[in-house]
Amino acid sequence: MTNNELVGIGLYTPVEAQRLLGVSASKVARWLRGHSANGREYKPLWRPQVELDDGAVYLGFRDLMEVRAANQFIEAGVSPQMVRKAIVEARKYINEDRPLSTTRFKTDGRTIFLEIAEQEGDSRLLDLLKRQYAFGKIMERSFKDVEFDGVSPNRWWVNSKRAGVVVDPQQSFGQPIEHETGIPTLVLAHAVKAEGSLVKAAKAWCVHPRQVERAVRFEQSIQGKAA
């Protein structure tokens, strides 16, 4: 893919996905590349949006949102195997290769998981689904601060809209930006280190110190996810 073809798709390495989502880079790579374990071969959960023909794994914005949704279910106690099956089953109902992050899954996801749980005799998942409020909370976290174009996600206000940092595949190849200036948060944070203060960095970039502070605060908030 060329740079022009990447416009509107976004571009992230597994390490960058970890920085934003807190999901380990190795896990992201396994999900998108496939892997073997205990003598079994596991195919990729879906085909990544971005292929640069260099042997490495890359994600587009939609991939990023699907990883985020899948991880929300796993953190709530749904097994990775059930999440894998849900993706396969959901494709039968939802005409999307990455169904978990669509608004259709928000509506139909409980029914899809319920059918799988009953087929597999998964009492733990059935218990989760019977407690509808619990499933609702998972979906709420998965869709929190995400904007949609029809059924598909197209912008993500990381942390919250009030925090003022957005991930938009139409801007800066999907890197987090301070929304008022459109400048990547990492650029502004590095400017503070280089200039020695928020005020000097703001002056160098012809922006308000408040906007620089917003970018710095965001970068500090995700430092732990990259560890």
C-alpha positions as a Python dict, from the first residue, in 0.01 Angstrom:
ca = {
    (1, 'M'): (0, 0, 0),
    (2, 'T'): (116, 355, -72),
    (3, 'N'): (86, 655, 159),
    (4, 'N'): (-208, 779, -48),
    (5, 'E'): (-386, 446, -1),
    (6, 'L'): (-337, 470, 376),
    (7, 'V'): (-522, 803, 401),
    (8, 'G'): (-847, 745, 586),
    (9, 'I'): (-741, 397, 704),
    (10, 'G'): (-490, 474, 979),
    (11, 'L'): (-161, 301, 1047),
    (12, 'Y'): (-47, 142, 1372),
    (13, 'T'): (210, -118, 1474),
    (14, 'P'): (117, -367, 1749),
    (15, 'V'): (337, -161, 1986),
    (16, 'E'): (139, 154, 1902),
    (17, 'A'): (-185, -38, 1952),
    (18, 'Q'): (-58, -144, 2296),
    (19, 'R'): (24, 219, 2377),
    (20, 'L'): (-334, 323, 2302),
    (21, 'L'): (-530, 19, 2420),
    (22, 'G'): (-319, -149, 2685),
    (23, 'V'): (-344, -481, 2498),
    (24, 'S'): (-1, -643, 2471),
    (25, 'A'): (171, -608, 2134),
    (26, 'S'): (238, -983, 2124),
    (27, 'K'): (-132, -1058, 2172),
    (28, 'V'): (-230, -812, 1898),
    (29, 'A'): (20, -975, 1662),
    (30, 'R'): (-114, -1323, 1744),
    (31, 'W'): (-472, -1217, 1678),
    (32, 'L'): (-389, -1068, 1340),
    (33, 'R'): (-118, -1306, 1224),
    (34, 'G'): (-246, -1633, 1369),
    (35, 'H'): (-46, -1864, 1595),
    (36, 'S'): (0, -2219, 1717),
    (37, 'A'): (-46, -2344, 2073),
    (38, 'N'): (-63, -2691, 2229),
    (39, 'G'): (-31, -2852, 1888),
    (40, 'R'): (-320, -2651, 1739),
    (41, 'E'): (-311, -2390, 1467),
    (42, 'Y'): (-519, -2076, 1514),
    (43, 'K'): (-598, -1867, 1210),
    (44, 'P'): (-597, -1485, 1229),
    (45, 'L'): (-918, -1346, 1380),
    (46, 'W'): (-952, -1128, 1073),
    (47, 'R'): (-743, -995, 786),
    (48, 'P'): (-575, -665, 877),
    (49, 'Q'): (-666, -354, 680),
    (50, 'V'): (-300, -271, 618),
    (51, 'E'): (-50, -492, 436),
    (52, 'L'): (288, -338, 351),
    (53, 'D'): (450, -658, 222),
    (54, 'D'): (742, -640, 465),
    (55, 'G'): (645, -933, 683),
    (56, 'A'): (536, -715, 977),
    (57, 'V'): (188, -681, 1128),
    (58, 'Y'): (6, -348, 1098),
    (59, 'L'): (-338, -230, 1199),
    (60, 'G'): (-581, 17, 1050),
    (61, 'F'): (-825, 219, 1259),
    (62, 'R'): (-1100, -42, 1221),
    (63, 'D'): (-857, -312, 1335),
    (64, 'L'): (-774, -99, 1637),
    (65, 'M'): (-1141, -66, 1732),
    (66, 'E'): (-1202, -441, 1685),
    (67, 'V'): (-907, -527, 1910),
    (68, 'R'): (-1046, -284, 2168),
    (69, 'A'): (-1391, -447, 2158),
    (70, 'A'): (-1254, -803, 2170),
    (71, 'N'): (-1036, -715, 2468),
    (72, 'Q'): (-1333, -568, 2656),
    (73, 'F'): (-1509, -905, 2638),
    (74, 'I'): (-1200, -1099, 2742),
    (75, 'E'): (-1142, -868, 3039),
    (76, 'A'): (-1503, -931, 3144),
    (77, 'G'): (-1439, -1306, 3154),
    (78, 'V'): (-1540, -1422, 2807),
    (79, 'S'): (-1280, -1673, 2687),
    (80, 'P'): (-1072, -1591, 2378),
    (81, 'Q'): (-1221, -1903, 2214),
    (82, 'M'): (-1574, -1768, 2263),
    (83, 'V'): (-1471, -1429, 2126),
    (84, 'R'): (-1325, -1602, 1820),
    (85, 'K'): (-1649, -1795, 1768),
    (86, 'A'): (-1854, -1479, 1816),
    (87, 'I'): (-1662, -1306, 1538),
    (88, 'V'): (-1724, -1601, 1304),
    (89, 'E'): (-2094, -1623, 1393),
    (90, 'A'): (-2149, -1248, 1381),
    (91, 'R'): (-2027, -1236, 1021),
    (92, 'K'): (-2331, -1448, 930),
    (93, 'Y'): (-2560, -1174, 1059),
    (94, 'I'): (-2350, -863, 1010),
    (95, 'N'): (-2190, -795, 674),
    (96, 'E'): (-1862, -681, 832),
    (97, 'D'): (-1524, -853, 865),
    (98, 'R'): (-1480, -678, 1203),
    (99, 'P'): (-1827, -717, 1356),
    (100, 'L'): (-1758, -665, 1728),
    (101, 'S'): (-1695, -291, 1688),
    (102, 'T'): (-2012, -219, 1487),
    (103, 'T'): (-2339, -76, 1613),
    (104, 'R'): (-2509, -389, 1479),
    (105, 'F'): (-2317, -599, 1732),
    (106, 'K'): (-2425, -363, 2006),
    (107, 'T'): (-2782, -458, 1913),
    (108, 'D'): (-2740, -827, 1823),
    (109, 'G'): (-2428, -930, 2015),
    (110, 'R'): (-2604, -1070, 2320),
    (111, 'T'): (-2816, -1300, 2103),
    (112, 'I'): (-2507, -1420, 1913),
    (113, 'F'): (-2316, -1494, 2233),
    (114, 'L'): (-2622, -1664, 2383),
    (115, 'E'): (-2650, -1904, 2089),
    (116, 'I'): (-2279, -1992, 2115),
    (117, 'A'): (-2293, -2036, 2493),
    (118, 'E'): (-2589, -2273, 2467),
    (119, 'Q'): (-2423, -2476, 2190),
    (120, 'E'): (-2099, -2504, 2387),
    (121, 'G'): (-2259, -2551, 2726),
    (122, 'D'): (-2056, -2259, 2861),
    (123, 'S'): (-2220, -2192, 3198),
    (124, 'R'): (-1989, -1902, 3282),
    (125, 'L'): (-2080, -1714, 2965),
    (126, 'L'): (-2448, -1799, 3009),
    (127, 'D'): (-2436, -1653, 3358),
    (128, 'L'): (-2281, -1334, 3225),
    (129, 'L'): (-2548, -1305, 2956),
    (130, 'K'): (-2833, -1369, 3197),
    (131, 'R'): (-2712, -1075, 3402),
    (132, 'Q'): (-2809, -834, 3125),
    (133, 'Y'): (-2672, -533, 3308),
    (134, 'A'): (-2324, -692, 3298),
    (135, 'F'): (-2338, -744, 2923),
    (136, 'G'): (-2470, -391, 2882),
    (137, 'K'): (-2172, -253, 3072),
    (138, 'I'): (-1929, -439, 2845),
    (139, 'M'): (-2097, -292, 2537),
    (140, 'E'): (-2102, 53, 2694),
    (141, 'R'): (-1725, 39, 2750),
    (142, 'S'): (-1668, -90, 2396),
    (143, 'F'): (-1861, 197, 2239),
    (144, 'K'): (-1774, 472, 2483),
    (145, 'D'): (-1655, 792, 2316),
    (146, 'V'): (-1661, 636, 1966),
    (147, 'E'): (-1828, 813, 1675),
    (148, 'F'): (-1983, 611, 1393),
    (149, 'D'): (-2041, 649, 1022),
    (150, 'G'): (-2348, 432, 981),
    (151, 'V'): (-2266, 106, 1163),
    (152, 'S'): (-1885, 144, 1150),
    (153, 'P'): (-1661, 341, 1391),
    (154, 'N'): (-1481, 637, 1236),
    (155, 'R'): (-1347, 847, 1528),
    (156, 'W'): (-1241, 770, 1884),
    (157, 'W'): (-1220, 1030, 2159),
    (158, 'V'): (-956, 861, 2373),
    (159, 'N'): (-1029, 874, 2748),
    (160, 'S'): (-1322, 1113, 2693),
    (161, 'K'): (-1436, 1394, 2465),
    (162, 'R'): (-1357, 1641, 2742),
    (163, 'A'): (-994, 1526, 2737),
    (164, 'G'): (-972, 1678, 2388),
    (165, 'V'): (-767, 1405, 2218),
    (166, 'V'): (-906, 1222, 1917),
    (167, 'V'): (-794, 932, 1699),
    (168, 'D'): (-923, 996, 1348),
    (169, 'P'): (-795, 792, 1050),
    (170, 'Q'): (-856, 1095, 829),
    (171, 'Q'): (-588, 1294, 1015),
    (172, 'S'): (-219, 1219, 1078),
    (173, 'F'): (-267, 855, 971),
    (174, 'G'): (-482, 799, 1279),
    (175, 'Q'): (-226, 906, 1539),
    (176, 'P'): (-374, 1073, 1851),
    (177, 'I'): (-408, 1448, 1794),
    (178, 'E'): (-498, 1746, 2010),
    (179, 'H'): (-836, 1816, 1851),
    (180, 'E'): (-825, 2198, 1839),
    (181, 'T'): (-487, 2218, 1667),
    (182, 'G'): (-476, 1886, 1480),
    (183, 'I'): (-117, 1837, 1602),
    (184, 'P'): (-17, 1486, 1718),
    (185, 'T'): (-2, 1471, 2097),
    (186, 'L'): (339, 1305, 2087),
    (187, 'V'): (481, 1596, 1884),
    (188, 'L'): (357, 1851, 2138),
    (189, 'A'): (481, 1642, 2432),
    (190, 'H'): (826, 1616, 2273),
    (191, 'A'): (823, 1991, 2213),
    (192, 'V'): (782, 2051, 2585),
    (193, 'K'): (1090, 1839, 2657),
    (194, 'A'): (1288, 2010, 2382),
    (195, 'E'): (1186, 2366, 2478),
    (196, 'G'): (1190, 2314, 2853),
    (197, 'S'): (838, 2439, 2931),
    (198, 'L'): (476, 2436, 2820),
    (199, 'V'): (483, 2807, 2742),
    (200, 'K'): (793, 2787, 2524),
    (201, 'A'): (658, 2481, 2341),
    (202, 'A'): (328, 2659, 2278),
    (203, 'K'): (511, 2962, 2142),
    (204, 'A'): (726, 2744, 1914),
    (205, 'W'): (417, 2581, 1766),
    (206, 'C'): (201, 2898, 1771),
    (207, 'V'): (-67, 2735, 1987),
    (208, 'H'): (-215, 2801, 2331),
    (209, 'P'): (-39, 2649, 2637),
    (210, 'R'): (-372, 2490, 2730),
    (211, 'Q'): (-358, 2284, 2411),
    (212, 'V'): (-2, 2172, 2480),
    (213, 'E'): (-93, 2080, 2837),
    (214, 'R'): (-382, 1870, 2706),
    (215, 'A'): (-144, 1673, 2481),
    (216, 'V'): (110, 1624, 2762),
    (217, 'R'): (-159, 1505, 3002),
    (218, 'F'): (-279, 1251, 2746),
    (219, 'E'): (70, 1116, 2678),
    (220, 'Q'): (129, 1079, 3050),
    (221, 'S'): (-202, 893, 3090),
    (222, 'I'): (-106, 619, 2843),
    (223, 'Q'): (256, 568, 2952),
    (224, 'G'): (159, 274, 3170),
    (225, 'K'): (-15, 97, 2881),
    (226, 'A'): (307, 87, 2682),
    (227, 'A'): (496, -99, 2955),
}
